[in-house]
């Protein structure tokens, strides 16, 4: 098992940047593919970005491609979400999630993920 804790959320103006972190503890972090999801008020949770266990494969949703990037440091058991050119529609609670895998694959399906953090609020507003 792995426990996940997100941090780095907050209030930012449109066009600004934020970097979220997700720290893992418990099982070997490098055994897990990681994903970021978000949920805005009144909306369903949606996929944002995912990264393979070694960090060699990433996949982005169309709404964030070119603005958001993800990376991971397995030595620190941490995955990052760098968000640039933020828009008001990016406002949501952001969650990191993990699933154990022996392959280099990733997934955009939230049903695939076994472990979830508690979420961190990101608000984009002037």
C-alpha positions in Angstrom: 0.0 0.0 0.0 1.0 3.6 -0.5 -0.3 6.7 1.3 -0.5 9.9 -0.7 -0.5 13.5 0.5 -0.9 16.5 -1.9 0.4 20.0 -1.2 1.0 23.3 -3.0 -2.6 24.3 -3.8 -3.8 27.9 -3.3 -5.2 31.0 -5.0 -3.5 32.2 -8.2 -4.4 34.8 -10.7 -5.2 33.9 -14.3 -2.1 33.3 -16.3 -0.1 32.4 -13.2 1.6 29.2 -12.2 1.5 26.7 -9.3 3.4 23.5 -8.6 1.6 20.7 -6.7 3.4 18.0 -5.0 2.3 14.5 -4.0 4.3 12.7 -1.4 4.0 9.0 -1.1 4.8 6.8 1.9 4.6 3.1 2.6 5.3 0.8 -0.3 8.1 1.4 -2.9 7.0 4.5 -4.8 8.7 3.3 -8.0 6.2 0.4 -8.2 3.3 2.8 -8.9 2.1 4.6 -11.9 0.8 8.0 -10.8 -2.0 10.2 -12.0 -3.5 13.6 -11.3 -7.2 14.2 -11.4 -9.4 17.1 -10.6 -12.9 17.8 -9.6 -14.6 21.2 -9.9 -17.8 22.1 -7.9 -20.8 20.4 -9.4 -18.8 18.4 -11.9 -17.5 14.9 -12.2 -13.9 14.1 -11.4 -11.8 14.3 -14.6 -8.4 13.1 -15.7 -5.6 15.6 -15.9 -2.3 13.9 -16.4 -0.5 10.6 -15.7 3.1 9.4 -15.5 4.6 5.9 -15.6 6.5 4.3 -12.7 9.9 5.2 -14.2 8.7 8.7 -15.4 9.4 7.8 -19.0 5.8 7.9 -20.2 3.4 10.7 -19.7 -0.1 11.4 -21.0 -2.1 14.6 -20.8 -5.7 15.5 -21.2 -6.4 17.9 -24.1 -7.5 20.6 -21.8 -4.1 20.9 -20.1 -1.7 19.9 -22.8 1.0 22.5 -23.4 0.3 24.1 -20.0 0.7 21.4 -17.4 3.6 19.0 -17.0 4.3 16.2 -14.6 7.5 14.7 -13.2 8.5 12.4 -10.4 11.4 11.8 -8.2 11.3 8.2 -7.0 14.2 8.8 -4.6 12.0 11.3 -2.8 8.8 9.4 -3.4 7.2 12.5 -4.8 5.4 13.4 -8.0 4.9 16.9 -9.2 2.3 18.8 -11.2 3.6 22.0 -12.8 0.7 24.2 -13.9 1.4 27.2 -16.1 -0.9 29.7 -17.8 -3.7 28.9 -15.4 -7.3 29.7 -16.3 -10.3 30.1 -14.2 -11.7 26.8 -15.5 -8.7 25.1 -13.9 -10.2 25.8 -10.5 -10.8 22.5 -8.8 -9.7 20.1 -6.1 -6.7 18.3 -7.4 -6.0 14.7 -6.4 -3.0 12.5 -7.0 -3.6 8.8 -7.3 -1.5 5.6 -7.7 -1.8 2.1 -8.9 0.7 -0.7 -8.7 2.1 -2.0 -11.9 5.0 -4.1 -13.3 4.9 -2.4 -16.7 5.7 1.0 -18.0 2.1 1.7 -18.9 -0.1 4.5 -17.5 -3.8 5.1 -17.4 -6.3 7.9 -17.7 -9.1 5.9 -16.1 -9.8 6.8 -12.5 -11.1 3.3 -11.9 -7.7 1.9 -12.5 -6.2 3.8 -9.6 -6.1 2.1 -6.2 -4.8 4.8 -3.9 -5.9 8.5 -3.6 -4.7 11.5 -1.7 -7.0 13.8 0.1 -6.9 16.5 -2.5 -5.6 20.1 -2.6 -7.7 23.1 -3.7 -6.6 25.2 -6.6 -8.4 28.4 -7.3 -7.7 30.6 -10.3 -9.3 34.0 -9.9 -8.5 37.7 -10.2 
